[in-house]
Amino acid sequence: MHTLTFTTCQAPIAEFTVAEVSAYLGEQLGIETQFINDIGWPERQRRLLSNEIDVGWMCGAPYVRAVDGQNAAIELLAAPVMDAPRYQARPIYFSDVVVHRDSVYQNFDDLHGARWVYNEPGSHSGVAVVNWYLAQQGMDYRFFGDVRPSGSHQQSLQRVLDGEADACAIDTTVLDLLGVQQPHLLDQVRMIQALGPSPIPPWVMGRHISQSLQTRLQRALTNMHLTESGRQILQRSQVQQFVSVSDADYDRTREMLERSRTIALPMS
């Protein structure tokens, strides 16, 4: 058995989660595992989708795009259920539109003409769900005065804190971790709109993995909350447990992408 490789295409703040979970799964299954984070996330995603990396955590939008294409090389492993009450013990998450604590903006409509910043074009929480919301309101990015990329959710948040942008949409799982690791940052922002819920970013695995190992991986991951060491890892990550999910659970993501496909993101 070769070393089973893991990676994440999620925000850097959550890398420790995948590192700890991959080590835990290795111990539970008696196999060698390796967490790969020494390359940029676009290359991690490319390797994950081409089976050069075995298991990974990825955004729901690129997952849907990948499996709806021809000859998809990945399939679902499981999905996290976040611990906070707003998630209702379901594998969902939100995208919170945040502004500086001292800003004049009170709701999304107030952002007309504002400086908007987003993490990166392929993101569901930073872009696709915003596209969907704009389309629902009969608007597009001309609603804002200026639209620019930042590179990551944390960088978007920092630009708002530094006064370089007025608002952004942040993955709530990122905000959950920031609330524990850097609570002083969240004290400086306000949420003015919650977008979603959306199906939470899934953990996926390559179809090249044997069926027996796929089954063992799923069982070990979804039973993490039943072991003491597993519960400790989950608690550090603000996760209640992992649950099995099906491709149909991501039809909501497909619907959002379809309804917003006419919304063009300005490329700066």
C-alpha positions, -999 to 999 in steps of 0.1 A, spaced: 0 0 0 14 34 -10 13 64 13 -21 79 12 -18 116 5 -41 144 18 -45 181 10 -68 210 14 -79 237 -11 -97 256 17 -86 287 36 -51 284 51 -65 288 86 -80 253 83 -49 235 72 -42 222 107 -76 203 105 -66 183 75 -31 177 89 -46 163 121 -74 143 105 -50 127 80 -27 116 108 -57 103 128 -70 83 98 -35 68 93 -34 57 129 -70 43 128 -64 23 96 -28 14 101 -15 30 70 10 57 61 -4 92 54 11 124 42 -4 159 43 7 180 14 7 218 19 40 229 4 24 239 -29 -1 266 -38 -38 257 -35 -45 258 -73 -18 232 -78 -32 211 -49 -66 212 -66 -51 202 -99 -33 172 -84 -64 162 -64 -86 163 -95 -61 143 -114 -56 117 -87 -20 128 -80 -32 135 -44 -56 109 -30 -79 127 -5 -87 164 -1 -111 190 12 -123 213 -15 -149 240 -22 -184 229 -34 -184 249 -66 -153 233 -81 -164 199 -68 -197 203 -88 -179 216 -119 -154 186 -117 -180 158 -113 -204 172 -138 -176 171 -164 -165 141 -183 -145 113 -166 -145 128 -131 -117 113 -111 -131 121 -77 -160 112 -55 -174 122 -22 -158 109 10 -178 128 37 -186 163 49 -181 182 82 -210 193 103 -199 225 121 -206 228 158 -223 262 161 -261 263 165 -267 282 133 -257 250 113 -286 230 128 -265 198 130 -265 197 91 -236 197 66 -242 233 56 -225 267 59 -230 303 52 -212 333 37 -213 363 59 -211 397 44 -190 417 68 -180 454 72 -158 473 96 -174 477 130 -174 515 127 -187 516 91 -220 533 81 -233 502 63 -262 485 80 -275 461 53 -266 448 19 -286 475 1 -264 501 17 -234 488 -2 -244 505 -34 -212 521 -47 -191 505 -20 -156 490 -25 -161 452 -26 -133 426 -22 -135 389 -29 -111 360 -22 -108 343 -56 -130 337 -87 -136 300 -82 -148 303 -47 -184 294 -38 -186 314 -5 -167 343 -18 -181 346 -53 -207 321 -65 -231 327 -36 -226 364 -41 -234 361 -78 -265 341 -68 -277 367 -44 -271 396 -69 -290 377 -95 -319 371 -71 -321 408 -65 -319 416 -102 -284 432 -99 -249 425 -110 -214 438 -99 -222 472 -112 -240 476 -79 -207 481 -63 -184 510 -69 -152 489 -71 -146 452 -71 -111 436 -65 -97 402 -56 -76 396 -25 -63 361 -28 -80 346 3 -108 351 28 -84 362 55 -68 388 31 -103 400 22 -111 405 59 -78 423 65 -85 447 36 -118 456 53 -100 461 87 -73 482 70 -99 504 53 -88 494 18 -123 478 11 -157 484 25 -172 448 25 -166 412 16 -183 378 19 -165 354 42 -169 316 46 -184 311 81 -162 281 88 -133 306 85 -150 330 108 -156 302 133 -119 294 135 -109 331 136 -133 335 165 -112 310 185 -77 318 172 -79 356 166 -111 368 184 -98 404 183 -102 405 146 -139 395 147 -144 422 174 -136 447 147 -162 437 121 -200 434 118 -221 410 98 -248 428 78 -261 399 57 -259 361 58 -259 344 24 -270 308 21 -271 282 36 -251 263 11 -239 226 11 -206 227 30 -173 221 12 -169 183 10 -140 160 15 -134 140 -16 -113 110 -26 -99 96 -59 -118 69 -77 -85 51 -80 -86 42 -43 -98 6 -38 -134 1 -28 -123 -16 5 -101 14 15 -128 39 5 -152 21 28 -127 20 57 -119 57 52 -155 67 53 -162 46 84 -132 60 103 -140 96 93 -177 95 101 -169 77 134 -143 102 146 -167 118 171 -170 84 189 -133 83 199 -116 105 224 -87 115 202 -111 121 173 -134 143 194 -104 164 205 -94 170 168 -130 179 159 -134 203 188 -102 222 179 -117 226 144 -151 237 156 -166 205 140 -193 184 155 -188 154 133 -183 141 98 -213 127 80 -219 108 47 -232 129 19 -243 121 -17 -238 140 -49 -275 150 -48 -268 170 -16 -248 194 -38 -278 201 -62 -283 233 -42 -248 244 -53 -257 235 -89 -289 256 -86 -269 286 -73 -244 283 -101 -271 280 -128 -291 309 -115 -261 332 -114 -243 321 -146 -252 354 -163 -234 374 -136 -199 384 -148 -172 390 -121 -151 420 -130 -115 409 -133 -90 434 -118 
